[in-house]
Amino acid sequence: MIAWDRVNDLRSEIGNDDFAEVVAMFLEEADEVIGRIAKTREAKALEADLHFLKGAALNLGFAQLANLCQDGERRAASGDTKIDLAQVASSYQASKRALRAGQKASAA
């Protein structure tokens, strides 16, 4: 679900304090997008939101979410809006919980 190597690389690149800030910013923005895509019916808007989520997910090591977003983005680009957005949201929530649990474990 999470590419911990990527998480650790990012933390090493930017430092622990900045990492916490980047994670908080990502989660805040991603929460907004996750809430918005459930109501989105226009393919181009859905494509853009899934593209954003994919990029952010790749940066934070949310591998499963990135794959789901990539598939959804590709489908939305071709006009298909029948994407399992509940699965995208579920993957996001599970990844967020796993990341937070990993952060707590590494702080202990």
Secondary structure as UniProt FT lines:
FT   HELIX           4..14
FT   HELIX           16..37
FT   TURN            38..39
FT   HELIX           43..60
FT   HELIX           63..77
FT   TURN            78..79
FT   HELIX           85..107
//
